[in-house]
Each structure stands twice: as C-alpha cells, then as structure tokens.
Amino acid sequence: HNHAFDAMQNTKAQKQININFAGNINFGHWQTPQNITVTDTTNIFGAIQNTINKKVPIFSTLGTIFINQQKVQTVIPVNKNAISIHSDYARILAQNGFTAISAANKKIGEYGFEGLASTTDALRNNGIMFAGIRSFCESTIIQNNGTKIGFAAFGNNTYTISINDSVKIAQTINHLDTLCDIVVIAFSINKKDIIYTKNNNKKHPYMRLAEKFAQICIDSGADIVYGDGEDTPQSLDLYKDRLIMYGLGNFCTPTCNKYNEETSCAPIISVNTYSDSTFCNAKIHSFKQINNRGPQIDKE
C-alpha cells in the first residue's frame, strides 16, 4: 500500500479553489421603452443571494457598455443599434459579488474610445476587475482569499485580442501561469464575424471555433475556460482535467427580450478545482429569466 500516494491525494483534496461563472449581463439601454432606473434594478440579483456563496468570486461577461447620460448624448455611436447603459449600473454588479468581467463582447467598441474608457472607469471605480480590450486591458490578476487568479479575455471583434491569434494567446496565458495559482480565460464570439467554410465536420462553426480556441488556451496553461456568443447555454467539456464551458448564455438581460423554454435558461456554474488547478467538481445552479425581471430560481 502506497502511503505516500495517499498523503498526496489527501493534501490535494483538502485545499480547493472555488469560482462561480455566470453568462452575459446587460441590464437594458437608453432606448429601453420601460425607462428602467438604477433604483428599480437594485434587487435584480435578489434570487441569487440565497443560492450562491457570497465569499466565492463570480466571473461573467458584459453585454453592453457603461456610459453616463451626458456622454451618450454627445458621442456618435458606430451603428444605430449601439447599446449602452448608465455607469451607475456597475455598482449593482459590485454589490452582488461580481468579481471579474470579460469586456471582450461584440458591443464594447460601439461608442469608440469614449465608450471603452467610460466602461472601464465604471468597473474600476466599483472594484470590479476586467479584461478583454486589446492594448488597453488584455489581462489582470485577482487576489482572492490568498489565491492569485490570472484572468484574460479574447474575442473576434476589432477591439479584442483575436481568438485566432494563437501566438498572442499562448504568450498571454503563459505569463499569467507563471504568476498565478489558477488561470481563468473568457471568450466572446460574434457569430456575424465567423467565416463559414465547407467541410465534412458536422459541428456548428461556433463550436468548431470555440473548441479549437479552448484547447489552445489549456495547452498554454489555462485552467478554466468560459465562453459567450450563443444566447442559450452550450455544452461543458473536460480537456486535460480542465473545465471548458463553451457558452453560458444570457444570465441577466431582462429588457427588450422575450424568454421562453430554453432561451430562458440562465445557469450559474460553481466550479471547484484542486490546488493544482485540475478539475474537482462543479454544480449547476438553475435559474431562468422572466421577461422584464432578473434571473429567478428555476425549481424545475
């Protein structure tokens, strides 16, 4: 009987790193017919407070930009469908335990540099870490209960490090891996920018791109990878004992959408890794979105 091996396994099992992951967040925008205010949405995450351990960090993806009322009236958006929300909404994320946000979403550049600066200022002023904008905030390191979490985000829009740039991806992750206990990577895929090619692979182009990217990340030193791009939750995978979440769907996008059946699914996934960053276990907390409300517990 190998007592040394048992001791190693017991040590590994005793110390774990816990992180929660939620999907895309977009409270609404200036053109929202309901004219929702910050006061109205203070309790928008009320349903998660009794379900999720508040001491565990929450990682998510931002589906809008934060910009104040004065700027939104003077800055010309890139297109007429540009989405933005008041900077005060960042406070709600902080109050509800959101620790780190991927800014690599398809909307991040729609108000140009003014929008980028306003969004990152709002997050920074509320103590929320962020990553995902090329040459501006590509990666960061988060300190949580004595654990160093390296965080970077990639995408396929103009303002992000490309999910196809394997050299830059590897360099970014290798650097974080040398400094941190665990490395978390986010990605956002704008489906409109996917190049569709004919081949014999039956998988959807989104999944082909997501799988290739996630494996490059883990081969380079990443420990958890989570994605955004599809409106409904996608599959989970284990690759080299590391967890991949190919898409968490929309977690809190209450306005200007109609939810039913699978489009209402809004999970939070609580992930536990061993101290060597390999996957231990995870739990899917089931929530669903209801029109014009925040995520609610899905008892079914």
Secondary structure as GFF3:
##gff-version 3
##sequence-region A 1 300
A	DSSP	alpha_helix	3	14	.	.	.	ID=ss1
A	DSSP	beta_strand	16	25	.	.	.	ID=ss2
A	DSSP	three_ten_helix	39	41	.	.	.	ID=ss3
A	DSSP	alpha_helix	46	49	.	.	.	ID=ss4
A	DSSP	beta_strand	58	62	.	.	.	ID=ss5
A	DSSP	alpha_helix	69	74	.	.	.	ID=ss6
A	DSSP	alpha_helix	89	95	.	.	.	ID=ss7
A	DSSP	beta_strand	98	102	.	.	.	ID=ss8
A	DSSP	alpha_helix	112	125	.	.	.	ID=ss9
A	DSSP	beta_strand	129	131	.	.	.	ID=ss10
A	DSSP	beta_strand	139	144	.	.	.	ID=ss11
A	DSSP	beta_strand	147	155	.	.	.	ID=ss12
A	DSSP	alpha_helix	166	179	.	.	.	ID=ss13
A	DSSP	beta_strand	182	188	.	.	.	ID=ss14
A	DSSP	three_ten_helix	191	193	.	.	.	ID=ss15
A	DSSP	alpha_helix	205	219	.	.	.	ID=ss16
A	DSSP	beta_strand	224	228	.	.	.	ID=ss17
A	DSSP	beta_strand	236	239	.	.	.	ID=ss18
A	DSSP	beta_strand	242	245	.	.	.	ID=ss19
A	DSSP	beta_strand	250	252	.	.	.	ID=ss20
A	DSSP	three_ten_helix	261	264	.	.	.	ID=ss21
A	DSSP	beta_strand	268	274	.	.	.	ID=ss22
A	DSSP	beta_strand	279	285	.	.	.	ID=ss23
A	DSSP	beta_strand	287	289	.	.	.	ID=ss24
A	DSSP	beta_strand	295	297	.	.	.	ID=ss25
###
